[in-house]
Amino acid sequence: MLMGEAANQESLASDPRGPVNAAQSARLLYRRLAEIFPNSPLAPEAAWRAADILWQLQKADAASRPSARSATPPCAPKWTKTN
């Protein structure tokens, strides 16, 4: 039941008109399934999906920051011509 609801929330998150927090809800449901039922055959997949959703959310957050759009990122190496 938890896996089905988490998958439903995950599909809502991919819809542009879906709820704003659907991805967070899906991640929470997947994580709780893995924590509450660690011996379930679905636990490894739920843990992986929770981690993947977290990674996608962090990636989107990092891409939306002003430093991601700058011409030269602050951490870019400074190359100098030696000839």
C-alpha positions in Angstrom: 0.0 0.0 0.0 2.8 2.4 0.9 4.7 1.5 -2.3 1.6 2.2 -4.4 0.9 5.6 -2.9 4.6 6.5 -3.2 4.5 5.6 -6.9 1.4 7.6 -7.3 3.0 10.7 -5.6 6.1 10.2 -7.8 3.9 10.2 -11.0 2.1 13.4 -9.7 5.5 15.0 -9.2 6.4 14.5 -12.9 3.2 16.2 -13.9 3.8 20.0 -14.3 0.3 20.7 -12.9 0.8 18.3 -10.0 1.1 19.3 -6.4 4.2 21.2 -5.5 5.3 18.9 -2.7 4.5 15.6 -4.5 8.2 14.6 -4.9 8.9 15.2 -1.2 5.8 13.1 -0.3 7.0 10.3 -2.5 10.5 10.4 -1.0 9.1 10.3 2.5 6.8 7.4 1.7 9.6 5.4 0.1 11.9 6.1 3.0 9.3 5.1 5.6 8.6 1.9 3.8 12.3 1.0 3.9 12.6 2.0 7.6 9.3 0.3 8.8 9.6 -2.9 6.8 13.3 -3.5 6.3 12.8 -7.2 5.6 10.3 -6.6 2.8 11.3 -7.5 -0.7 10.3 -4.0 -1.7 12.6 -2.3 0.9 15.7 -2.1 -1.3 13.8 -0.6 -4.2 12.1 1.9 -1.9 15.4 3.0 -0.4 16.9 3.4 -3.8 13.9 5.5 -5.0 14.0 7.7 -1.9 17.7 8.4 -2.5 17.1 9.0 -6.2 14.3 11.5 -5.5 16.5 13.3 -3.0 19.3 13.5 -5.5 17.0 14.9 -8.2 15.6 17.5 -5.8 19.1 18.6 -4.8 20.2 18.7 -8.4 17.3 20.9 -9.4 18.0 23.2 -6.4 21.6 23.6 -7.3 20.8 24.4 -10.9 18.4 27.1 -9.8 21.0 29.1 -7.9 22.5 32.2 -9.3 26.0 30.7 -9.2 24.9 28.0 -11.6 24.1 30.6 -14.2 27.3 32.7 -13.9 29.6 32.8 -16.9 32.6 31.6 -14.8 31.7 29.6 -11.7 33.7 30.5 -8.6 35.1 27.0 -8.4 36.3 26.9 -12.0 40.1 26.5 -12.4 41.9 29.6 -13.6 43.8 28.6 -16.8 46.7 30.8 -17.9 48.6 30.6 -21.2 52.2 29.7 -20.7 53.5 30.5 -24.2 
